[in-house]
């Protein structure tokens, strides 16, 4: 099984090779592309193109196979995740002046204690570490929103967040999750997660952080909490 690689470990010249494969359809199916064709796209030598493919394969970012008609290349899930991480990094840097913040206030409420199960899954945990920069505490804090904050949630969902890709393990398939970097009670960095599939209605926000928030803030059900969430505007200037 491929081990996910952080985009920070992918050299820039390999980004372009991976992107060239993406442009040729290698994300959805195996494609036939020769080192001669790849070298022409990249503007380099055939030897360099061959070396790039070898390195991408060693890093688990592509799979290669040989058929009687020639070699086939497909980008792996890890390769897609690395490209997505690069995309999010570009957005954060190029669109920094379009960052928006939305403040929520609500009361702490108990959930069904499923957060620990999901956040502890390596497929989610690894991506949170790489994309949000912290190792999440194995669980979520649920915040029941005030009525006046329900529209704010829709406003938040209209913004771009950080995508945590879905995955499969030995048990089942897990859906993708959007995450919005957040500041909790003006002290702790964390994130609001919005899953494609959830048991909660729109009045409940699920919050992750690197620490056990209930203990850190001495919280119990009914206590008030403030969360400042950040997203990126989808609209062009």
N, C-alpha and C positions, 0 to 999 in steps of 0.2 A: 504493500500500500504506500502511495506517495506521501511524503511528509511535507506539509505546507511550508513554503519559503516566504519570508518577509520580502517585500519589494525593495527594502533597503539593502538586501544582499544581492540584488540583481543589478549588474553593471549597466550603465546607460546604453552601451552599444548592444546589449542583449535585449533591452526594452524594444528597440527598433526591430530587431529580428522577430521577436515575439509578436509585435504589432503587425509586421508584414504577414506573418502566418494568419493572424486574426483577419486581416483584410482579404486574405485568400480563402476564407471560409473554414479555417481549421478549428474554430471553436465548436461548431455543431457536428462536424463529421471529419473523418480522416481525408486529407487531400494529398494529391500527388504534386509535389514541388521539388525540383532538382536543385542541387547546390548552384548550378549555373544560373537558373532562373532567380534564385534567392540573391545571388551575388549582383545580378543586374539591378534588382529592386533596391538593394542596399548601397550600390555604387562601390563595391569592394571586390576583392578577389574571390575566386571559387574556394580557395583554401580557407579563407576567413569565414565564409558562409558555412562551410563544412564544420569548422571548429565551433561556430556559434550553435549549430544544431546539436553537436556533441555535448556542449556545456549545458544547454537547455534541457537535454534529456537527462544528464547526470543530476541536475537539480530537481528533477521531477516535474518540470514545467511543460514538457511535451512527451508524447509517446511516439515511437517510430517503429514501423514494421516493414518487412520486405515482402513483396509479392512478385509473381512472374512478370507483371507489367511495370514494376519499379517500386520505389520506396513511398510509403504513406506516412504522413505526419498529422497528429492531432494534439491540440492544446488540452492539457489535463485540467481538472478542477483547481489544482494548485496554481496553474498558469493563469487561469481566469481570475482567481483571487488576487494574484500579484498585479495583474493589469488593472483590476478594480481599485486596488490600493493606490496604484500610481495615479489613476483618474481622480480619486478622492483627494490625493495630495495636490494635484494640479488645481483642482477646484478651490481647495482651501487657500492656496497661495494666490491664484489669479483673481479670485472673487472675494478676497478678504473684506473689501469695502462694502460688499453686499451681504455680509453676515447680519442676521437679525436675531434678536433675543426676545423671548416671551417668558413672563413671570407667572408662575402658578402658585396658588395657595390652597391648601386642603387639610384634611385630617387623616392621620394614620389609621389604617384599618387592616384587619387580618384577612389573608387570602386563604387559598386552599393548600398552601404549603407545597406547591408544585415548582416554585421558582428555583429551589435548590437543585431539583432534578435536572431542569433544563440548563441552568447556568453552569452546572458541573460537567455538562457534556463537553468533551474536548473539542468537538467541532465548533461550538460556540465560544468556549473559553479562549481558545487559541486566537480566534479572530478578534475578540475584544481586546486582548493583550496587544495585538499587532496594530489594530486600527484606532483604538481609543487610548492606548498607552498605560493601561493598568490591569492588574490581575483581579478579576471580579470576586467579591465575596460570594460564596455559594448560596445565593438566595436573592429575592427581590423584596423591596419595601413597597407596599401598596399605599397609594395616596388617593383618598376620595375627594374629588374636586368639588368646589363650590359651584352653584348653578351658574354664576356669572363667568366662570372659567371654562365652561363647556365649549363656547365658541372659540376660545383661545386654543383648545386642543385641535380643532379643525384648522385653525390658522397654522399651527405647528406642523400638521400633517401635509399642508400645502408647500412646506419648505423641503429642501433637500437635506437629508441626514446622511449618516454613515450606514451603508448596507452590510449586514452580516449575512453571508450566504447560507442557504440551506444545505443540508448534507444527509447522507445515509450512514447508518452504522449497522451492527449485527442485529439490532432490535427492530428498527423502523426508519422511516424518513422523517426529517425535521425541516420545517419551513424556514424561509428567510425572515430576517428581522431588521427593521429600521431602528437606528439608535441616534439620539440627539444628545451631544455632549452637554452636560449640565453642571451647575453649581448649586449645591444643596445647603440651605441655611447660611449662605455666604461664606462657607468654610470648606466643604468637602467636594472635590471634583468627582463626577459620576456620569450617569447617562439615563435618559428616559428611553425605554425600549417599547416599540410598537410592533407587535407580531402580526404576520398575515393571518394567523389563526389564533384566537384567544378565547378564553372562557369568560372574560370580563367585558362589561359594557364600556361605553365611552366616558363614563364618569370616574373610571379608575385608571390611574397612571401607575405603571410599574417602573421602579427605579433600581438601578444597579450602582454599585460603588465598590472601591477596593476594601472597604471596611464594613463591619456590622453596624449599620446606622442606628438601630434601636438602642444598642448599648452605648454607642458614642454620644448620642444626644439624649440618652435616658428617656426614650420614647415609649409610650404605651398607646393603645388604641384610643382614639379621640383627641390626641395631642395634635396641635397645628404644626405645619411644616411648610417651608417656602422652597421652591425650586425654580431656578433660572435656566431655561433651555435655550440652546443656540442651533440655528439652522441657516441654510443658504437660499437666497431668493432665486426662484426658477426663472424669473422674468429677465429679459435682456434690457440693458440700459437704452 
